[in-house]
Amino acid sequence: PWPSHVYHWHSEGFDLPRGSELLAQGETFPNQAFRHGHNAFGLQFHPEVTQDMMCRWATRGAHHLTKPGAQPGEAHLAGWSRYDPAVCHWLDCFLDSWLGLTMPEKSR
């Protein structure tokens, strides 16, 4: 299953490519993850972000945090601290499955 909360750092959305399958949705930007075919995935969020990366983005991109709908830097840190363990677990499982490390032989 997809994590309930993920880290975002964007102010735009996208339309799904023709023939793709929507996998995850968000309130502000509906299309958050999709699959095209069996092995191509697109994500509109950042499961790879570390605390250092998030702090660097919030510091160097502080001007973005004043835009409508943006959260203050403190909220970024609090949200990352709260949800990162679940996101890391999801990312590990997703990558293992995507790379075929945990898929049943007949599904490959």
Biopython code that builds the backbone (N, CA, C, O; Angstrom):
import numpy as np
from Bio.PDB.StructureBuilder import StructureBuilder

atoms = [
    (1, "PRO", "N", (0.832, -1.211, 0.000)),
    (1, "PRO", "CA", (0.000, 0.000, 0.000)),
    (1, "PRO", "C", (0.863, 1.257, 0.000)),
    (1, "PRO", "O", (1.995, 1.250, 0.485)),
    (2, "TRP", "N", (0.322, 2.315, -0.542)),
    (2, "TRP", "CA", (1.024, 3.596, -0.607)),
    (2, "TRP", "C", (1.047, 4.242, 0.771)),
    (2, "TRP", "O", (0.119, 4.047, 1.556)),
    (3, "PRO", "N", (2.097, 5.010, 1.081)),
    (3, "PRO", "CA", (2.143, 5.697, 2.383)),
    (3, "PRO", "C", (1.043, 6.751, 2.463)),
    (3, "PRO", "O", (0.619, 7.293, 1.442)),
    (4, "SER", "N", (0.586, 7.035, 3.672)),
    (4, "SER", "CA", (-0.506, 7.999, 3.841)),
    (4, "SER", "C", (-0.044, 9.436, 3.625)),
    (4, "SER", "O", (-0.839, 10.276, 3.204)),
    (5, "HIS", "N", (1.210, 9.732, 3.900)),
    (5, "HIS", "CA", (1.769, 11.072, 3.715)),
    (5, "HIS", "C", (3.159, 10.936, 3.102)),
    (5, "HIS", "O", (3.933, 10.051, 3.467)),
    (6, "VAL", "N", (3.455, 11.825, 2.170)),
    (6, "VAL", "CA", (4.763, 11.824, 1.513)),
    (6, "VAL", "C", (5.268, 13.254, 1.412)),
    (6, "VAL", "O", (4.499, 14.201, 1.577)),
    (7, "TYR", "N", (6.561, 13.414, 1.143)),
    (7, "TYR", "CA", (7.161, 14.739, 1.064)),
    (7, "TYR", "C", (6.991, 15.318, -0.336)),
    (7, "TYR", "O", (7.289, 14.665, -1.337)),
    (8, "HIS", "N", (6.503, 16.564, -0.386)),
    (8, "HIS", "CA", (6.318, 17.272, -1.660)),
    (8, "HIS", "C", (7.172, 18.531, -1.679)),
    (8, "HIS", "O", (7.358, 19.188, -0.655)),
    (9, "TRP", "N", (7.675, 18.848, -2.829)),
    (9, "TRP", "CA", (8.336, 20.133, -3.040)),
    (9, "TRP", "C", (8.091, 20.505, -4.501)),
    (9, "TRP", "O", (8.986, 20.426, -5.342)),
    (10, "HIS", "N", (6.875, 20.905, -4.770)),
    (10, "HIS", "CA", (6.530, 21.293, -6.141)),
    (10, "HIS", "C", (5.317, 22.210, -6.104)),
    (10, "HIS", "O", (4.585, 22.260, -5.115)),
    (11, "SER", "N", (5.119, 22.925, -7.188)),
    (11, "SER", "CA", (3.961, 23.813, -7.297)),
    (11, "SER", "C", (3.249, 23.611, -8.626)),
    (11, "SER", "O", (2.604, 24.525, -9.141)),
    (12, "GLU", "N", (3.366, 22.425, -9.171)),
    (12, "GLU", "CA", (2.708, 22.141, -10.435)),
    (12, "GLU", "C", (2.239, 20.690, -10.452)),
    (12, "GLU", "O", (2.690, 19.857, -9.666)),
    (13, "GLY", "N", (1.337, 20.423, -11.357)),
    (13, "GLY", "CA", (0.824, 19.071, -11.521)),
    (13, "GLY", "C", (1.073, 18.600, -12.943)),
    (13, "GLY", "O", (1.818, 19.232, -13.692)),
    (14, "PHE", "N", (0.458, 17.503, -13.308)),
    (14, "PHE", "CA", (0.630, 16.960, -14.654)),
    (14, "PHE", "C", (-0.598, 16.142, -15.025)),
    (14, "PHE", "O", (-1.346, 15.690, -14.158)),
    (15, "ASP", "N", (-0.791, 15.961, -16.317)),
    (15, "ASP", "CA", (-1.832, 15.074, -16.821)),
    (15, "ASP", "C", (-1.245, 13.683, -16.963)),
    (15, "ASP", "O", (-0.064, 13.526, -17.273)),
    (16, "LEU", "N", (-2.064, 12.686, -16.738)),
    (16, "LEU", "CA", (-1.597, 11.311, -16.899)),
    (16, "LEU", "C", (-1.324, 11.009, -18.369)),
    (16, "LEU", "O", (-2.105, 11.403, -19.235)),
    (17, "PRO", "N", (-0.240, 10.326, -18.657)),
    (17, "PRO", "CA", (0.004, 9.884, -20.031)),
    (17, "PRO", "C", (-1.099, 8.909, -20.469)),
    (17, "PRO", "O", (-1.622, 8.142, -19.661)),
    (18, "ARG", "N", (-1.431, 8.954, -21.732)),
    (18, "ARG", "CA", (-2.446, 8.047, -22.266)),
    (18, "ARG", "C", (-2.040, 6.596, -21.999)),
    (18, "ARG", "O", (-0.893, 6.210, -22.226)),
    (19, "GLY", "N", (-2.978, 5.814, -21.522)),
    (19, "GLY", "CA", (-2.730, 4.402, -21.268)),
    (19, "GLY", "C", (-2.096, 4.092, -19.930)),
    (19, "GLY", "O", (-1.786, 2.935, -19.649)),
    (20, "SER", "N", (-1.896, 5.108, -19.093)),
    (20, "SER", "CA", (-1.272, 4.855, -17.789)),
    (20, "SER", "C", (-2.345, 4.607, -16.728)),
    (20, "SER", "O", (-3.523, 4.898, -16.932)),
    (21, "GLU", "N", (-1.912, 4.071, -15.610)),
    (21, "GLU", "CA", (-2.801, 3.755, -14.495)),
    (21, "GLU", "C", (-2.455, 4.643, -13.302)),
    (21, "GLU", "O", (-1.315, 4.644, -12.839)),
    (22, "LEU", "N", (-3.436, 5.398, -12.804)),
    (22, "LEU", "CA", (-3.236, 6.241, -11.627)),
    (22, "LEU", "C", (-3.098, 5.352, -10.394)),
    (22, "LEU", "O", (-3.936, 4.482, -10.156)),
    (23, "LEU", "N", (-2.046, 5.570, -9.613)),
    (23, "LEU", "CA", (-1.773, 4.744, -8.433)),
    (23, "LEU", "C", (-1.961, 5.485, -7.114)),
    (23, "LEU", "O", (-2.311, 4.874, -6.105)),
    (24, "ALA", "N", (-1.729, 6.804, -7.114)),
    (24, "ALA", "CA", (-1.852, 7.583, -5.878)),
    (24, "ALA", "C", (-2.340, 8.980, -6.221)),
    (24, "ALA", "O", (-1.962, 9.549, -7.245)),
    (25, "GLN", "N", (-3.186, 9.524, -5.355)),
    (25, "GLN", "CA", (-3.773, 10.837, -5.570)),
    (25, "GLN", "C", (-3.504, 11.752, -4.385)),
    (25, "GLN", "O", (-3.244, 11.294, -3.273)),
    (26, "GLY", "N", (-3.571, 13.061, -4.645)),
    (26, "GLY", "CA", (-3.452, 14.064, -3.607)),
    (26, "GLY", "C", (-4.574, 15.069, -3.741)),
    (26, "GLY", "O", (-5.276, 15.091, -4.752)),
    (27, "GLU", "N", (-4.748, 15.900, -2.729)),
    (27, "GLU", "CA", (-5.823, 16.890, -2.750)),
    (27, "GLU", "C", (-5.505, 18.059, -3.671)),
    (27, "GLU", "O", (-6.328, 18.421, -4.511)),
    (28, "THR", "N", (-4.335, 18.648, -3.529)),
    (28, "THR", "CA", (-3.991, 19.831, -4.318)),
    (28, "THR", "C", (-3.626, 19.460, -5.746)),
    (28, "THR", "O", (-4.074, 20.107, -6.692)),
    (29, "PHE", "N", (-2.825, 18.435, -5.901)),
    (29, "PHE", "CA", (-2.425, 17.941, -7.219)),
    (29, "PHE", "C", (-2.879, 16.483, -7.301)),
    (29, "PHE", "O", (-2.260, 15.605, -6.700)),
    (30, "PRO", "N", (-3.959, 16.223, -8.041)),
    (30, "PRO", "CA", (-4.572, 14.889, -8.023)),
    (30, "PRO", "C", (-3.647, 13.748, -8.437)),
    (30, "PRO", "O", (-3.685, 12.679, -7.828)),
    (31, "ASN", "N", (-2.834, 13.949, -9.441)),
    (31, "ASN", "CA", (-1.991, 12.865, -9.948)),
    (31, "ASN", "C", (-0.663, 12.849, -9.203)),
    (31, "ASN", "O", (0.189, 13.710, -9.420)),
    (32, "GLN", "N", (-0.491, 11.866, -8.323)),
    (32, "GLN", "CA", (0.724, 11.787, -7.522)),
    (32, "GLN", "C", (1.627, 10.626, -7.904)),
    (32, "GLN", "O", (2.838, 10.687, -7.691)),
    (33, "ALA", "N", (1.054, 9.573, -8.463)),
    (33, "ALA", "CA", (1.868, 8.433, -8.904)),
    (33, "ALA", "C", (1.100, 7.675, -9.976)),
    (33, "ALA", "O", (-0.124, 7.561, -9.921)),
    (34, "PHE", "N", (1.838, 7.163, -10.948)),
    (34, "PHE", "CA", (1.201, 6.371, -11.994)),
    (34, "PHE", "C", (2.160, 5.297, -12.485)),
    (34, "PHE", "O", (3.368, 5.343, -12.252)),
    (35, "ARG", "N", (1.572, 4.338, -13.168)),
    (35, "ARG", "CA", (2.353, 3.280, -13.814)),
    (35, "ARG", "C", (1.953, 3.258, -15.282)),
    (35, "ARG", "O", (0.780, 3.403, -15.624)),
    (36, "HIS", "N", (2.940, 3.077, -16.135)),
    (36, "HIS", "CA", (2.693, 2.929, -17.569)),
    (36, "HIS", "C", (3.310, 1.597, -17.986)),
    (36, "HIS", "O", (4.529, 1.430, -17.962)),
    (37, "GLY", "N", (2.464, 0.665, -18.364)),
    (37, "GLY", "CA", (2.959, -0.677, -18.636)),
    (37, "GLY", "C", (3.285, -1.366, -17.324)),
    (37, "GLY", "O", (2.713, -1.048, -16.282)),
    (38, "HIS", "N", (4.204, -2.306, -17.385)),
    (38, "HIS", "CA", (4.530, -3.074, -16.176)),
    (38, "HIS", "C", (5.676, -2.480, -15.366)),
    (38, "HIS", "O", (5.749, -2.705, -14.157)),
    (39, "ASN", "N", (6.567, -1.734, -15.996)),
    (39, "ASN", "CA", (7.800, -1.349, -15.306)),
    (39, "ASN", "C", (8.095, 0.140, -15.243)),
    (39, "ASN", "O", (9.081, 0.532, -14.619)),
    (40, "ALA", "N", (7.289, 0.977, -15.857)),
    (40, "ALA", "CA", (7.554, 2.418, -15.839)),
    (40, "ALA", "C", (6.635, 3.094, -14.826)),
    (40, "ALA", "O", (5.413, 2.967, -14.904)),
    (41, "PHE", "N", (7.230, 3.813, -13.874)),
    (41, "PHE", "CA", (6.477, 4.503, -12.835)),
    (41, "PHE", "C", (6.834, 5.983, -12.843)),
    (41, "PHE", "O", (7.962, 6.358, -13.161)),
    (42, "GLY", "N", (5.873, 6.812, -12.493)),
    (42, "GLY", "CA", (6.106, 8.240, -12.322)),
    (42, "GLY", "C", (5.605, 8.664, -10.958)),
    (42, "GLY", "O", (4.499, 8.301, -10.559)),
    (43, "LEU", "N", (6.413, 9.434, -10.236)),
    (43, "LEU", "CA", (6.053, 9.911, -8.903)),
    (43, "LEU", "C", (6.120, 11.429, -8.884)),
    (43, "LEU", "O", (7.038, 12.014, -9.459)),
    (44, "GLN", "N", (5.169, 12.067, -8.238)),
    (44, "GLN", "CA", (5.139, 13.519, -8.112)),
    (44, "GLN", "C", (5.540, 13.925, -6.693)),
    (44, "GLN", "O", (5.315, 15.068, -6.296)),
    (45, "PHE", "N", (6.109, 13.039, -5.952)),
    (45, "PHE", "CA", (6.531, 13.323, -4.582)),
    (45, "PHE", "C", (7.950, 12.794, -4.401)),
    (45, "PHE", "O", (8.526, 12.222, -5.326)),
    (46, "HIS", "N", (8.503, 12.981, -3.226)),
    (46, "HIS", "CA", (9.919, 12.689, -3.001)),
    (46, "HIS", "C", (10.130, 11.681, -1.873)),
    (46, "HIS", "O", (10.408, 12.077, -0.741)),
    (47, "PRO", "N", (10.002, 10.375, -2.164)),
    (47, "PRO", "CA", (10.261, 9.392, -1.117)),
    (47, "PRO", "C", (11.748, 9.262, -0.795)),
    (47, "PRO", "O", (12.110, 8.678, 0.227)),
    (48, "GLU", "N", (12.601, 9.793, -1.648)),
    (48, "GLU", "CA", (14.055, 9.653, -1.485)),
    (48, "GLU", "C", (14.663, 10.726, -0.587)),
    (48, "GLU", "O", (15.842, 10.643, -0.242)),
    (49, "VAL", "N", (13.880, 11.725, -0.206)),
    (49, "VAL", "CA", (14.445, 12.881, 0.489)),
    (49, "VAL", "C", (14.914, 12.509, 1.902)),
    (49, "VAL", "O", (14.214, 11.828, 2.651)),
    (50, "THR", "N", (16.104, 12.973, 2.231)),
    (50, "THR", "CA", (16.648, 12.797, 3.579)),
    (50, "THR", "C", (16.389, 14.069, 4.381)),
    (50, "THR", "O", (15.974, 15.086, 3.825)),
    (51, "GLN", "N", (16.632, 14.009, 5.671)),
    (51, "GLN", "CA", (16.453, 15.200, 6.495)),
    (51, "GLN", "C", (17.402, 16.309, 6.042)),
    (51, "GLN", "O", (17.003, 17.472, 5.986)),
    (52, "ASP", "N", (18.639, 15.971, 5.722)),
    (52, "ASP", "CA", (19.590, 16.978, 5.241)),
    (52, "ASP", "C", (19.113, 17.620, 3.944)),
    (52, "ASP", "O", (19.202, 18.837, 3.782)),
    (53, "MET", "N", (18.610, 16.809, 3.023)),
    (53, "MET", "CA", (18.101, 17.347, 1.758)),
    (53, "MET", "C", (16.927, 18.290, 2.007)),
    (53, "MET", "O", (16.872, 19.386, 1.450)),
    (54, "MET", "N", (15.990, 17.855, 2.848)),
    (54, "MET", "CA", (14.813, 18.661, 3.127)),
    (54, "MET", "C", (15.194, 19.991, 3.774)),
    (54, "MET", "O", (14.636, 21.030, 3.419)),
    (55, "CYS", "N", (16.126, 19.975, 4.706)),
    (55, "CYS", "CA", (16.592, 21.215, 5.338)),
    (55, "CYS", "C", (17.272, 22.127, 4.322)),
    (55, "CYS", "O", (17.076, 23.342, 4.344)),
    (56, "ARG", "N", (18.069, 21.543, 3.433)),
    (56, "ARG", "CA", (18.744, 22.326, 2.394)),
    (56, "ARG", "C", (17.716, 22.960, 1.454)),
    (56, "ARG", "O", (17.832, 24.140, 1.120)),
    (57, "TRP", "N", (16.721, 22.196, 1.028)),
    (57, "TRP", "CA", (15.685, 22.739, 0.146)),
    (57, "TRP", "C", (14.931, 23.868, 0.840)),
    (57, "TRP", "O", (14.677, 24.909, 0.234)),
    (58, "ALA", "N", (14.568, 23.669, 2.118)),
    (58, "ALA", "CA", (13.805, 24.679, 2.843)),
    (58, "ALA", "C", (14.629, 25.937, 3.084)),
    (58, "ALA", "O", (14.071, 27.032, 3.156)),
    (59, "THR", "N", (15.948, 25.800, 3.211)),
    (59, "THR", "CA", (16.815, 26.962, 3.419)),
    (59, "THR", "C", (17.079, 27.680, 2.100)),
    (59, "THR", "O", (16.850, 28.884, 1.985)),
    (60, "ARG", "N", (17.555, 26.946, 1.118)),
    (60, "ARG", "CA", (17.890, 27.560, -0.173)),
    (60, "ARG", "C", (16.656, 27.979, -0.966)),
    (60, "ARG", "O", (16.722, 28.898, -1.783)),
    (61, "GLY", "N", (15.548, 27.315, -0.728)),
    (61, "GLY", "CA", (14.319, 27.641, -1.448)),
    (61, "GLY", "C", (13.291, 28.320, -0.567)),
    (61, "GLY", "O", (12.090, 28.201, -0.808)),
    (62, "ALA", "N", (13.755, 29.040, 0.462)),
    (62, "ALA", "CA", (12.838, 29.659, 1.425)),
    (62, "ALA", "C", (11.817, 30.567, 0.748)),
    (62, "ALA", "O", (10.687, 30.682, 1.222)),
    (63, "HIS", "N", (12.196, 31.210, -0.347)),
    (63, "HIS", "CA", (11.257, 32.091, -1.049)),
    (63, "HIS", "C", (10.052, 31.309, -1.585)),
    (63, "HIS", "O", (8.980, 31.887, -1.761)),
    (64, "HIS", "N", (10.208, 30.018, -1.843)),
    (64, "HIS", "CA", (9.084, 29.199, -2.306)),
    (64, "HIS", "C", (8.081, 28.936, -1.184)),
    (64, "HIS", "O", (6.910, 28.664, -1.449)),
    (65, "LEU", "N", (8.529, 29.015, 0.048)),
    (65, "LEU", "CA", (7.670, 28.705, 1.188)),
    (65, "LEU", "C", (6.692, 29.821, 1.508)),
    (65, "LEU", "O", (5.848, 29.673, 2.392)),
    (66, "THR", "N", (6.796, 30.943, 0.794)),
    (66, "THR", "CA", (5.860, 32.049, 0.992)),
    (66, "THR", "C", (4.735, 32.029, -0.037)),
    (66, "THR", "O", (3.831, 32.863, 0.018)),
    (67, "LYS", "N", (4.782, 31.095, -0.964)),
    (67, "LYS", "CA", (3.749, 31.005, -2.006)),
    (67, "LYS", "C", (2.455, 30.450, -1.421)),
    (67, "LYS", "O", (2.483, 29.724, -0.428)),
    (68, "PRO", "N", (1.313, 30.793, -2.039)),
    (68, "PRO", "CA", (0.031, 30.266, -1.551)),
    (68, "PRO", "C", (0.036, 28.738, -1.501)),
    (68, "PRO", "O", (0.462, 28.077, -2.448)),
    (69, "GLY", "N", (-0.438, 28.196, -0.395)),
    (69, "GLY", "CA", (-0.522, 26.752, -0.228)),
    (69, "GLY", "C", (0.737, 26.102, 0.310)),
    (69, "GLY", "O", (0.717, 24.933, 0.693)),
    (70, "ALA", "N", (1.843, 26.853, 0.344)),
    (70, "ALA", "CA", (3.103, 26.284, 0.839)),
    (70, "ALA", "C", (3.091, 26.231, 2.363)),
    (70, "ALA", "O", (2.490, 27.079, 3.024)),
    (71, "GLN", "N", (3.752, 25.237, 2.900)),
    (71, "GLN", "CA", (3.891, 25.110, 4.345)),
    (71, "GLN", "C", (5.172, 25.800, 4.793)),
    (71, "GLN", "O", (6.140, 25.852, 4.034)),
    (72, "PRO", "N", (5.194, 26.334, 6.023)),
    (72, "PRO", "CA", (6.437, 26.923, 6.539)),
    (72, "PRO", "C", (7.495, 25.841, 6.758)),
    (72, "PRO", "O", (7.173, 24.657, 6.856)),
    (73, "GLY", "N", (8.739, 26.253, 6.834)),
    (73, "GLY", "CA", (9.846, 25.327, 6.999)),
    (73, "GLY", "C", (9.691, 24.400, 8.191)),
    (73, "GLY", "O", (10.046, 23.224, 8.117)),
    (74, "GLU", "N", (9.158, 24.929, 9.301)),
    (74, "GLU", "CA", (8.973, 24.107, 10.495)),
    (74, "GLU", "C", (8.015, 22.948, 10.227)),
    (74, "GLU", "O", (8.198, 21.847, 10.746)),
    (75, "ALA", "N", (6.998, 23.204, 9.415)),
    (75, "ALA", "CA", (6.029, 22.149, 9.083)),
    (75, "ALA", "C", (6.678, 21.077, 8.215)),
    (75, "ALA", "O", (6.348, 19.897, 8.330)),
    (76, "HIS", "N", (7.602, 21.486, 7.345)),
    (76, "HIS", "CA", (8.329, 20.509, 6.530)),
    (76, "HIS", "C", (9.118, 19.561, 7.433)),
    (76, "HIS", "O", (9.071, 18.343, 7.261)),
    (77, "LEU", "N", (9.833, 20.126, 8.384)),
    (77, "LEU", "CA", (10.644, 19.307, 9.287)),
    (77, "LEU", "C", (9.772, 18.400, 10.154)),
    (77, "LEU", "O", (10.071, 17.216, 10.313)),
    (78, "ALA", "N", (8.699, 18.950, 10.709)),
    (78, "ALA", "CA", (7.815, 18.152, 11.567)),
    (78, "ALA", "C", (7.166, 17.015, 10.779)),
    (78, "ALA", "O", (7.095, 15.884, 11.261)),
    (79, "GLY", "N", (6.697, 17.313, 9.578)),
    (79, "GLY", "CA", (6.068, 16.281, 8.752)),
    (79, "GLY", "C", (7.052, 15.207, 8.344)),
    (79, "GLY", "O", (6.738, 14.018, 8.383)),
    (80, "TRP", "N", (8.250, 15.628, 7.950)),
    (80, "TRP", "CA", (9.267, 14.645, 7.560)),
    (80, "TRP", "C", (9.587, 13.731, 8.746)),
    (80, "TRP", "O", (9.654, 12.512, 8.590)),
    (81, "SER", "N", (9.783, 14.319, 9.927)),
    (81, "SER", "CA", (10.123, 13.527, 11.116)),
    (81, "SER", "C", (9.022, 12.534, 11.465)),
    (81, "SER", "O", (9.298, 11.412, 11.890)),
    (82, "ARG", "N", (7.794, 12.947, 11.285)),
    (82, "ARG", "CA", (6.660, 12.092, 11.645)),
    (82, "ARG", "C", (6.451, 10.951, 10.649)),
    (82, "ARG", "O", (6.182, 9.820, 11.053)),
    (83, "TYR", "N", (6.573, 11.238, 9.361)),
    (83, "TYR", "CA", (6.178, 10.262, 8.343)),
    (83, "TYR", "C", (7.335, 9.534, 7.668)),
    (83, "TYR", "O", (7.097, 8.555, 6.960)),
    (84, "ASP", "N", (8.559, 9.968, 7.857)),
    (84, "ASP", "CA", (9.668, 9.360, 7.125)),
    (84, "ASP", "C", (9.853, 7.867, 7.385)),
    (84, "ASP", "O", (10.133, 7.138, 6.434)),
    (85, "PRO", "N", (9.714, 7.369, 8.611)),
    (85, "PRO", "CA", (9.899, 5.920, 8.790)),
    (85, "PRO", "C", (8.957, 5.083, 7.909)),
    (85, "PRO", "O", (9.379, 4.085, 7.326)),
    (86, "ALA", "N", (7.699, 5.485, 7.815)),
    (86, "ALA", "CA", (6.743, 4.745, 6.977)),
    (86, "ALA", "C", (7.081, 4.898, 5.501)),
    (86, "ALA", "O", (6.956, 3.942, 4.735)),
    (87, "VAL", "N", (7.509, 6.095, 5.095)),
    (87, "VAL", "CA", (7.867, 6.320, 3.692)),
    (87, "VAL", "C", (9.104, 5.497, 3.328)),
    (87, "VAL", "O", (9.157, 4.917, 2.243)),
    (88, "CYS", "N", (10.090, 5.437, 4.209)),
    (88, "CYS", "CA", (11.298, 4.634, 3.946)),
    (88, "CYS", "C", (10.946, 3.159, 3.800)),
    (88, "CYS", "O", (11.466, 2.477, 2.917)),
    (89, "HIS", "N", (10.076, 2.674, 4.654)),
    (89, "HIS", "CA", (9.644, 1.278, 4.556)),
    (89, "HIS", "C", (8.942, 1.044, 3.218)),
    (89, "HIS", "O", (9.218, 0.064, 2.527)),
    (90, "TRP", "N", (8.028, 1.955, 2.860)),
    (90, "TRP", "CA", (7.324, 1.830, 1.582)),
    (90, "TRP", "C", (8.321, 1.845, 0.426)),
    (90, "TRP", "O", (8.226, 1.016, -0.480)),
    (91, "LEU", "N", (9.273, 2.774, 0.445)),
    (91, "LEU", "CA", (10.231, 2.886, -0.656)),
    (91, "LEU", "C", (11.067, 1.617, -0.788)),
    (91, "LEU", "O", (11.294, 1.143, -1.901)),
    (92, "ASP", "N", (11.524, 1.065, 0.322)),
    (92, "ASP", "CA", (12.286, -0.188, 0.271)),
    (92, "ASP", "C", (11.465, -1.301, -0.381)),
    (92, "ASP", "O", (11.963, -2.021, -1.245)),
    (93, "CYS", "N", (10.213, -1.438, 0.035)),
    (93, "CYS", "CA", (9.346, -2.486, -0.529)),
    (93, "CYS", "C", (9.048, -2.220, -1.999)),
    (93, "CYS", "O", (9.072, -3.139, -2.819)),
    (94, "PHE", "N", (8.769, -0.961, -2.330)),
    (94, "PHE", "CA", (8.478, -0.603, -3.724)),
    (94, "PHE", "C", (9.664, -0.921, -4.627)),
    (94, "PHE", "O", (9.494, -1.535, -5.680)),
    (95, "LEU", "N", (10.850, -0.512, -4.228)),
    (95, "LEU", "CA", (12.034, -0.751, -5.062)),
    (95, "LEU", "C", (12.332, -2.239, -5.193)),
    (95, "LEU", "O", (12.679, -2.706, -6.277)),
    (96, "ASP", "N", (12.202, -2.982, -4.108)),
    (96, "ASP", "CA", (12.407, -4.431, -4.188)),
    (96, "ASP", "C", (11.433, -5.065, -5.177)),
    (96, "ASP", "O", (11.819, -5.905, -5.990)),
    (97, "SER", "N", (10.178, -4.658, -5.102)),
    (97, "SER", "CA", (9.167, -5.216, -5.999)),
    (97, "SER", "C", (9.418, -4.781, -7.439)),
    (97, "SER", "O", (9.347, -5.597, -8.359)),
    (98, "TRP", "N", (9.709, -3.509, -7.633)),
    (98, "TRP", "CA", (9.940, -2.970, -8.977)),
    (98, "TRP", "C", (11.137, -3.645, -9.638)),
    (98, "TRP", "O", (11.116, -3.935, -10.834)),
    (99, "LEU", "N", (12.159, -3.886, -8.863)),
    (99, "LEU", "CA", (13.361, -4.522, -9.403)),
    (99, "LEU", "C", (13.237, -6.042, -9.470)),
    (99, "LEU", "O", (14.159, -6.728, -9.912)),
    (100, "GLY", "N", (12.099, -6.558, -9.032)),
    (100, "GLY", "CA", (11.860, -7.988, -9.128)),
    (100, "GLY", "C", (12.480, -8.798, -8.025)),
    (100, "GLY", "O", (12.631, -10.012, -8.165)),
    (101, "LEU", "N", (12.846, -8.164, -6.929)),
    (101, "LEU", "CA", (13.513, -8.889, -5.856)),
    (101, "LEU", "C", (12.545, -9.661, -4.970)),
    (101, "LEU", "O", (12.945, -10.605, -4.289)),
    (102, "THR", "N", (11.257, -9.259, -4.975)),
    (102, "THR", "CA", (10.297, -9.938, -4.110)),
    (102, "THR", "C", (9.090, -10.466, -4.871)),
    (102, "THR", "O", (8.170, -11.012, -4.261)),
    (103, "MET", "N", (9.074, -10.316, -6.171)),
    (103, "MET", "CA", (7.927, -10.763, -6.953)),
    (103, "MET", "C", (7.978, -12.275, -7.161)),
    (103, "MET", "O", (9.055, -12.837, -7.359)),
    (104, "PRO", "N", (6.829, -12.932, -7.118)),
    (104, "PRO", "CA", (6.809, -14.359, -7.430)),
    (104, "PRO", "C", (7.329, -14.595, -8.843)),
    (104, "PRO", "O", (7.131, -13.757, -9.723)),
    (105, "GLU", "N", (7.975, -15.700, -9.063)),
    (105, "GLU", "CA", (8.605, -16.009, -10.352)),
    (105, "GLU", "C", (7.622, -15.906, -11.513)),
    (105, "GLU", "O", (7.985, -15.394, -12.573)),
    (106, "LYS", "N", (6.389, -16.378, -11.343)),
    (106, "LYS", "CA", (5.425, -16.362, -12.442)),
    (106, "LYS", "C", (4.943, -14.952, -12.782)),
    (106, "LYS", "O", (4.369, -14.754, -13.853)),
    (107, "SER", "N", (5.157, -13.958, -11.899)),
    (107, "SER", "CA", (4.720, -12.589, -12.151)),
    (107, "SER", "C", (5.740, -11.780, -12.921)),
    (107, "SER", "O", (5.413, -10.701, -13.415)),
    (108, "ARG", "N", (6.959, -12.263, -13.042)),
    (108, "ARG", "CA", (8.014, -11.489, -13.694)),
    (108, "ARG", "C", (7.882, -11.498, -15.189)),
    (108, "ARG", "O", (8.696, -10.891, -15.885)),
]
sb = StructureBuilder()
sb.init_structure("model")
sb.init_model(0)
sb.init_chain("A")
sb.init_seg("    ")
for serial, (resi, resn, name, xyz) in enumerate(atoms, 1):
    if name == "N":
        sb.init_residue(resn, " ", resi, " ")
    sb.init_atom(name, np.array(xyz, "f"), 0.0, 1.0, " ", f" {name:<3s}", serial, name[0])
structure = sb.get_structure()
